[in-house]
Amino acid sequence: MADESRPASPKRSHADMESTSGQHGQRDSPVEVSSAQFSSEDDGESAQSSASPPAEENKRHHEHRQTQFQSSEDDLDPEAPLDPFDWQELEGRYHDEMTYRQAEEEALFMEFERLMAFFKLWAGTSVSHEVDRTFARLRTRMAHVQHSEESLEKKREHYINVVAAFERALELLGG
């Protein structure tokens, strides 16, 4: 019902809308902005002499694409029917791309499996080496502790003998 109170706006083509958009303070379309940028650069020979040949070729290609885009947009009539779209061709492209991506993914998985097998071998080798190394360290520590225990036991026996000798000497003197 709110639509009935609003006055009907006349139908305009896309080209009419673009030509009047600058008059009402609205933004210019991206096509107009990019076209204006390229037209300001084309006015001197110094810009062309300083640009490298690939840059000039890219610039010409971009200008050509912009011109094609502008002319195809200007030719559009909102009331004209759309061109038919080839959906089967789109499905074919989709399936081709998915087949390619699946093959690429399978190749990545194969490489991953190969690298994981290598890593597993490396990890197993390092683990067995580490076990051997730590066992040798354990044996060294055990030998050190056993030697220390034997040394401590000898010292204990020596002190017991010394104390016993002092006790006998005191008995002889005391009498």
C-alpha positions as CSV (number, residue, x, y, z in Angstrom):
1,M,0.0,0.0,0.0
2,A,2.9,2.3,0.5
3,D,3.8,1.7,-3.1
4,E,0.6,3.3,-4.3
5,S,1.4,6.6,-2.5
6,R,4.7,6.8,-4.2
7,P,4.7,8.3,-7.7
8,A,5.7,5.9,-10.5
9,S,9.2,6.7,-11.8
10,P,9.7,6.6,-15.5
11,K,11.7,3.6,-16.8
12,R,15.2,4.6,-17.9
13,S,18.0,2.7,-19.6
14,H,21.3,2.0,-17.9
15,A,23.0,4.7,-20.1
16,D,20.4,7.3,-19.0
17,M,21.1,6.4,-15.3
18,E,24.9,6.8,-15.8
19,S,24.6,10.1,-17.5
20,T,22.4,11.6,-14.8
21,S,24.2,10.0,-11.8
22,G,26.8,12.7,-11.6
23,Q,24.1,15.5,-11.5
24,H,22.6,14.3,-8.2
25,G,25.8,14.1,-6.2
26,Q,25.9,10.3,-6.4
27,R,29.1,8.3,-7.0
28,D,30.3,7.7,-10.5
29,S,30.2,4.1,-11.7
30,P,33.5,2.1,-11.6
31,V,33.6,2.2,-15.3
32,E,33.5,6.0,-15.5
33,V,36.1,6.3,-12.8
34,S,38.6,3.9,-14.4
35,S,38.0,5.5,-17.8
36,A,38.7,8.9,-16.4
37,Q,41.9,7.7,-14.9
38,F,43.2,6.3,-18.2
39,S,42.1,9.4,-20.2
40,S,44.2,11.7,-18.0
41,E,47.3,9.6,-18.5
42,D,47.1,9.6,-22.3
43,D,47.8,13.3,-22.9
44,G,51.6,13.4,-23.0
45,E,54.5,11.7,-24.7
46,S,56.5,11.7,-21.4
47,A,54.1,9.1,-19.9
48,Q,54.5,6.8,-22.9
49,S,58.3,7.2,-23.1
50,S,58.8,6.4,-19.4
51,A,56.5,3.3,-19.5
52,S,58.1,0.0,-20.3
53,P,56.7,-1.9,-23.3
54,P,54.9,-4.6,-21.1
55,A,53.3,-1.8,-19.1
56,E,52.0,-0.1,-22.3
57,E,50.7,-3.4,-23.5
58,N,48.9,-4.0,-20.2
59,K,47.5,-0.5,-20.3
60,R,46.2,-1.0,-23.9
61,H,44.7,-4.3,-22.9
62,H,43.0,-2.8,-19.9
63,E,41.6,0.1,-21.9
64,H,40.3,-2.3,-24.5
65,R,38.6,-4.4,-21.8
66,Q,37.1,-1.2,-20.3
67,T,35.8,-0.1,-23.7
68,Q,34.3,-3.5,-24.3
69,F,32.7,-3.5,-20.9
70,Q,31.3,0.1,-21.4
71,S,29.9,-0.7,-24.8
72,S,28.3,-3.9,-23.7
73,E,26.7,-2.2,-20.7
74,D,25.5,0.7,-22.8
75,D,23.9,-1.7,-25.3
76,L,21.9,-3.4,-22.6
77,D,18.2,-2.7,-22.6
78,P,16.5,-3.6,-19.4
79,E,13.3,-4.6,-21.2
80,A,15.2,-7.0,-23.6
81,P,15.2,-10.7,-22.7
82,L,18.5,-12.1,-21.5
83,D,20.6,-14.3,-23.8
84,P,20.2,-18.0,-23.0
85,F,22.9,-19.4,-20.7
86,D,24.6,-22.7,-21.5
87,W,24.1,-24.5,-18.2
88,Q,25.3,-27.8,-19.5
89,E,28.6,-26.2,-20.5
90,L,28.9,-24.8,-17.0
91,E,28.2,-28.2,-15.5
92,G,30.9,-29.7,-17.9
93,R,33.4,-27.1,-16.8
94,Y,32.5,-27.8,-13.2
95,H,33.1,-31.5,-13.6
96,D,36.3,-31.0,-15.5
97,E,37.6,-28.7,-12.8
98,M,36.5,-31.1,-10.0
99,T,38.3,-34.0,-11.8
100,Y,41.4,-31.9,-12.1
101,R,41.3,-30.9,-8.4
102,Q,40.6,-34.5,-7.3
103,A,43.7,-35.7,-9.3
104,E,45.7,-32.9,-7.8
105,E,44.5,-33.8,-4.3
106,E,45.2,-37.5,-4.8
107,A,48.8,-36.6,-5.9
108,L,49.1,-34.5,-2.7
109,F,47.9,-37.4,-0.6
110,M,50.3,-39.8,-2.3
111,E,53.2,-37.4,-1.6
112,F,52.0,-37.0,2.0
113,E,51.9,-40.8,2.4
114,R,55.4,-41.1,1.0
115,L,56.7,-38.3,3.3
116,M,54.9,-39.9,6.3
117,A,56.5,-43.3,5.6
118,F,59.9,-41.5,5.5
119,F,59.1,-39.7,8.7
120,K,58.0,-42.9,10.4
121,L,61.3,-44.5,9.4
122,W,63.2,-41.5,10.7
123,A,61.2,-41.4,13.9
124,G,61.7,-45.1,14.5
125,T,65.4,-44.9,13.9
126,S,65.8,-41.9,16.2
127,V,63.7,-43.6,18.9
128,S,65.8,-46.8,18.9
129,H,69.0,-44.7,18.9
130,E,67.7,-42.6,21.8
131,V,66.7,-45.8,23.7
132,D,70.3,-47.2,23.2
133,R,71.8,-43.9,24.3
134,T,69.7,-43.5,27.4
135,F,70.3,-47.1,28.4
136,A,74.1,-46.5,28.2
137,R,73.6,-43.4,30.4
138,L,71.5,-45.5,32.8
139,R,74.3,-48.1,33.0
140,T,76.9,-45.4,33.6
141,R,74.9,-43.8,36.4
142,M,74.2,-47.3,37.9
143,A,78.0,-48.0,37.9
144,H,78.7,-44.7,39.5
145,V,76.1,-45.2,42.3
146,Q,77.3,-48.8,42.9
147,H,80.9,-47.6,43.1
148,S,79.9,-44.8,45.5
149,E,77.9,-47.3,47.7
150,E,81.0,-49.6,47.9
151,S,83.2,-46.7,48.8
152,L,80.8,-45.5,51.5
153,E,80.6,-49.1,52.9
154,K,84.4,-49.3,53.1
155,K,84.5,-46.0,54.9
156,R,81.8,-47.1,57.3
157,E,83.7,-50.3,58.1
158,H,86.9,-48.4,58.5
159,Y,85.3,-46.0,61.0
160,I,83.8,-48.9,62.9
161,N,87.2,-50.5,63.2
162,V,88.8,-47.2,64.3
163,V,86.1,-46.7,67.0
164,A,86.6,-50.3,68.2
165,A,90.4,-49.7,68.4
166,F,89.9,-46.6,70.5
167,E,87.6,-48.5,72.8
168,R,90.2,-51.3,73.3
169,A,92.9,-48.7,73.9
170,L,90.8,-47.0,76.6
171,E,90.1,-50.3,78.3
172,L,93.8,-51.1,78.5
173,L,94.6,-47.7,79.9
174,G,91.7,-47.5,82.3
175,G,91.9,-50.9,83.3
